[in-house]
Amino acid sequence: MATTYNNLFLDTRARLKRAGVESAQLEAREIICFAADKNREQFYRDMSLYVSGELERRVEELVRRRLAGEPVAYIIGEWEFYGLPLDISRDVLIPRLDTELLAERGILKARESGEGARVLDLCAGSGCVGLAVAANAPECRVVLGELSEGALRVCKQNVRRNELNARVTCLCVNALENPSSSLWDFDAIVCNPPYIPSGDIQGLDMSVRDYEPHMALDGGEDGLDFYRAVAARWKSALRLGGTLIFEVGMGQAPDVEDILAQNGYEDIKTLPDTQGVWRVVEGTVNN
């Protein structure tokens, strides 16, 4: 019996759902769009059309990879964050909805700082946070700082893909070391550092543990190595009134508040994400 795009979509969604995939609807759509080389508009427009046996086979192969644990963003090589389409590879973490709060705080700070505002996205990964800031605060300039060569390549692709070359630069930067003298005078540093305690990595969900880069996950013995280093070493890269804005893991907010306070940051604030988890901790340099 001939299969339509709609049948293929419903079948794929049902298989993912049975396997416990939370966002089965979104993932089914992304897999079929990728296999058919269609954008979402074309996909919805063609729902009643019949698909080829070749396309069914392609979708079957992709679904198998997904059911074996490979995240859909790595299978299709892209993902969306804060409305921006991003290239994704196994060298970077997959951008997550929780992190949009970090982007939002960076955007607010950049807009407040007005024309010529400077923002550093430290531990940039795919560049998702810094690019969201640049796209939504058109007067600011953004530096994406990242140590991994593979991740820097992805950053550069994403700057080009979103046509932000004029205002966004990518630099090789080690967040655990002091900033070079060229990195200073930022209005905001946004940072989603590795924050999983080393001993917890083996217990992570397989799709994270076996596929996402450990370099971007491992925050040292207690998960707080990067918070301590960045709060202490990168304070000098902020201008007076500049803000350091961290994403934190579940339950880490009180420790990170203490780290900021010990390093002399003021106006320390903690904000919840859409799930009510304390997700962002920020502090300002006033002296």
TISE-184158 format. One line per 5 residues: number of its first residue (from 1); for each residue x, y, z of C-alpha. Coordinates in Angstrom, 3 decimals, always signed. Layout:
# TISE-184158
NUM) X Y Z; ...
//
This chain:
# TISE-184158
1) +0.000 +0.000 +0.000; +1.315 +3.437 -0.936; +2.347 +5.633 +1.991; +1.774 +9.388 +2.255; +4.022 +11.831 +4.090
6) +1.321 +12.039 +6.739; +1.261 +8.216 +7.250; +5.058 +8.123 +7.401; +5.072 +10.950 +9.942; +2.416 +9.329 +12.176
11) +4.157 +5.962 +12.023; +7.567 +7.470 +12.849; +6.101 +9.506 +15.693; +4.389 +6.408 +17.149; +7.639 +4.398 +17.026
16) +9.602 +7.146 +18.768; +6.856 +7.588 +21.373; +6.821 +3.852 +22.151; +10.577 +4.030 +22.670; +10.070 +6.774 +25.277
21) +11.287 +9.720 +23.176; +9.769 +12.777 +24.877; +9.686 +15.090 +21.859; +8.544 +12.353 +19.439; +6.447 +14.741 +17.325
26) +9.257 +17.252 +16.748; +11.866 +14.542 +16.161; +9.682 +12.629 +13.690; +9.178 +15.815 +11.687; +12.893 +16.691 +11.726
31) +13.909 +13.185 +10.599; +11.468 +13.164 +7.674; +12.338 +16.736 +6.596; +16.021 +15.768 +6.620; +15.485 +12.504 +4.717
36) +13.261 +14.217 +2.116; +15.395 +17.383 +1.945; +12.372 +19.566 +2.655; +11.890 +22.508 +4.960; +8.942 +22.537 +7.388
41) +6.663 +24.522 +5.084; +7.232 +22.043 +2.242; +6.706 +19.138 +4.627; +3.310 +20.423 +5.820; +2.296 +21.355 +2.257
46) +3.107 +17.837 +0.965; +1.447 +15.842 +3.770; -1.064 +14.191 +1.396; +1.519 +13.253 -1.273; +2.898 +9.737 -1.611
51) +6.486 +8.985 -0.656; +8.955 +6.830 -2.579; +10.198 +3.456 -1.332; +13.666 +5.020 -1.290; +12.519 +7.736 +1.136
56) +10.866 +5.134 +3.382; +14.155 +3.230 +3.519; +16.100 +6.403 +4.377; +13.673 +7.262 +7.177; +13.852 +3.670 +8.467
61) +17.648 +3.875 +8.700; +17.540 +7.232 +10.518; +14.877 +6.019 +12.943; +16.998 +2.959 +13.717; +19.941 +5.194 +14.589
66) +17.673 +7.288 +16.817; +16.285 +4.222 +18.590; +19.851 +3.004 +19.176; +20.409 +6.184 +21.231; +21.940 +8.674 +18.777
71) +20.420 +12.156 +19.333; +18.414 +13.453 +16.394; +20.441 +16.696 +16.213; +23.606 +14.682 +15.451; +21.764 +12.506 +12.924
76) +20.527 +15.509 +10.912; +23.514 +17.773 +11.686; +21.514 +20.796 +12.768; +19.222 +22.122 +15.481; +17.328 +25.296 +16.282
81) +18.018 +27.554 +19.242; +16.223 +30.820 +20.066; +14.780 +30.776 +16.522; +18.199 +30.440 +14.844; +19.108 +27.458 +12.644
86) +22.466 +26.037 +13.752; +24.908 +23.486 +12.371; +25.630 +20.797 +14.970; +28.370 +18.153 +15.082; +29.570 +15.626 +17.639
91) +32.156 +18.259 +18.703; +29.481 +20.364 +20.422; +26.674 +19.897 +22.923; +23.199 +19.997 +21.449; +21.593 +23.360 +22.376
96) +18.816 +22.893 +24.921; +15.681 +24.832 +25.698; +16.897 +25.389 +29.309; +19.769 +27.473 +27.929; +17.452 +30.010 +26.267
101) +17.223 +31.754 +29.669; +20.995 +32.383 +29.575; +20.612 +33.844 +26.071; +17.693 +35.985 +27.224; +19.710 +37.481 +30.095
106) +22.604 +38.197 +27.719; +20.248 +39.888 +25.247; +18.745 +42.083 +27.992; +22.199 +43.142 +29.223; +23.397 +43.871 +25.664
111) +20.320 +45.981 +24.921; +20.669 +47.856 +28.223; +24.307 +48.594 +27.444; +23.296 +50.280 +24.185; +25.306 +50.928 +21.071
116) +28.734 +49.272 +20.916; +27.915 +46.820 +23.736; +30.429 +43.968 +23.926; +29.472 +40.429 +24.921; +31.692 +37.365 +25.354
121) +30.186 +33.881 +25.069; +32.718 +31.784 +26.996; +32.706 +27.978 +26.498; +30.676 +28.806 +23.386; +30.208 +25.281 +21.987
126) +28.034 +25.699 +18.886; +27.950 +29.470 +19.525; +24.207 +29.250 +20.205; +24.072 +31.707 +23.134; +26.363 +34.372 +21.666
131) +24.636 +34.189 +18.274; +21.204 +34.566 +19.907; +22.532 +37.687 +21.663; +23.991 +39.112 +18.433; +20.802 +38.397 +16.459
136) +18.516 +39.988 +19.061; +20.665 +42.955 +20.136; +21.688 +44.411 +16.763; +23.927 +47.146 +18.201; +26.255 +44.781 +20.063
141) +29.433 +42.945 +19.116; +30.000 +39.380 +20.264; +33.077 +37.202 +20.754; +32.595 +33.415 +20.778; +35.381 +31.945 +22.951
146) +35.956 +28.193 +22.752; +38.904 +25.839 +23.317; +37.892 +22.845 +21.171; +39.007 +23.116 +17.524; +36.019 +21.103 +16.333
151) +33.625 +23.366 +18.239; +35.317 +26.505 +16.862; +34.741 +25.187 +13.339; +31.035 +24.783 +14.163; +30.956 +28.328 +15.650
156) +32.382 +29.757 +12.418; +29.856 +27.842 +10.285; +27.020 +29.167 +12.446; +28.240 +32.768 +12.269; +28.175 +32.473 +8.454
161) +24.890 +30.568 +8.372; +23.153 +33.346 +10.326; +24.958 +36.124 +8.416; +26.431 +37.652 +11.567; +30.068 +37.917 +10.327
166) +30.077 +41.691 +10.673; +29.510 +41.596 +14.445; +30.653 +38.194 +15.696; +34.230 +36.883 +16.014; +35.406 +33.416 +17.055
171) +38.527 +32.959 +19.193; +40.376 +29.992 +20.672; +40.116 +30.604 +24.427; +40.724 +28.484 +27.530; +38.165 +29.466 +30.188
176) +40.332 +27.956 +32.955; +43.214 +30.354 +32.226; +43.539 +34.132 +32.491; +42.155 +36.055 +29.497; +44.634 +37.491 +27.005
181) +45.060 +41.259 +27.147; +42.936 +41.670 +24.004; +39.890 +40.281 +25.838; +38.613 +43.060 +28.056; +35.933 +45.721 +28.465
186) +32.941 +43.398 +28.074; +29.492 +44.497 +29.236; +28.540 +40.857 +29.727; +30.168 +37.449 +29.798; +27.636 +34.677 +29.216
191) +28.924 +31.232 +30.130; +27.392 +27.763 +29.985; +30.427 +25.827 +31.235; +30.893 +22.073 +31.712; +29.178 +21.431 +35.057
196) +28.632 +17.694 +35.505; +30.751 +16.253 +38.380; +33.300 +13.848 +36.838; +31.942 +10.886 +38.800; +28.373 +11.439 +37.503
201) +29.186 +11.204 +33.787; +28.911 +7.411 +33.615; +25.392 +7.631 +35.064; +24.093 +10.070 +32.438; +21.467 +9.089 +29.898
206) +23.092 +7.058 +27.098; +22.222 +9.648 +24.452; +24.353 +12.176 +26.372; +27.073 +9.910 +27.766; +27.830 +8.045 +24.540
211) +27.391 +10.848 +22.010; +27.984 +14.316 +23.449; +31.574 +15.565 +23.963; +32.802 +14.843 +27.510; +35.024 +17.926 +27.329
216) +31.811 +19.994 +27.318; +30.256 +18.062 +30.207; +32.988 +17.403 +32.777; +33.112 +20.152 +35.412; +35.687 +18.446 +37.651
221) +35.214 +16.560 +40.899; +32.330 +18.661 +42.259; +31.211 +20.114 +38.900; +32.278 +23.633 +39.928; +35.823 +23.957 +38.477
226) +34.775 +26.303 +35.669; +32.649 +28.534 +37.908; +35.601 +29.058 +40.265; +38.091 +29.735 +37.463; +35.865 +32.032 +35.401
231) +34.606 +34.060 +38.392; +38.175 +34.664 +39.586; +40.175 +34.926 +36.365; +37.748 +36.631 +33.992; +36.551 +39.405 +36.300
236) +39.225 +41.665 +34.795; +37.662 +41.173 +31.328; +34.443 +42.891 +32.472; +34.093 +46.654 +32.501; +32.677 +48.407 +35.587
241) +28.970 +47.627 +35.687; +29.615 +44.526 +33.566; +27.821 +41.280 +34.431; +28.970 +37.670 +34.543; +26.000 +35.430 +33.656
246) +26.274 +31.669 +34.277; +24.030 +28.761 +33.450; +24.110 +26.250 +36.326; +23.106 +22.615 +36.783; +20.282 +21.499 +39.029
251) +21.060 +22.275 +42.675; +24.242 +24.239 +41.902; +22.830 +27.764 +42.239; +23.694 +28.296 +45.962; +27.332 +27.207 +45.423
256) +27.699 +29.448 +42.393; +26.156 +32.405 +44.279; +28.831 +31.857 +46.974; +31.613 +31.693 +44.384; +30.478 +35.030 +42.892
261) +30.195 +36.642 +46.344; +33.680 +35.421 +47.367; +35.091 +37.009 +44.219; +33.531 +40.386 +44.971; +30.623 +40.391 +42.510
266) +27.567 +42.330 +43.639; +23.818 +42.423 +42.848; +23.899 +38.614 +42.659; +20.675 +37.236 +41.165; +19.372 +33.728 +40.476
271) +16.611 +33.045 +37.947; +14.439 +29.982 +37.224; +13.943 +28.409 +33.797; +10.504 +27.514 +32.396; +10.509 +24.282 +34.460
276) +11.084 +26.239 +37.695; +14.708 +25.008 +38.022; +17.173 +27.668 +39.291; +19.116 +27.890 +36.026; +20.976 +31.196 +35.781
281) +23.153 +32.938 +38.370; +24.607 +36.380 +37.618; +26.692 +39.007 +39.386; +27.986 +42.471 +38.512; +31.386 +44.112 +38.850
286) +30.879 +47.445 +40.599; +34.357 +48.287 +41.816
//
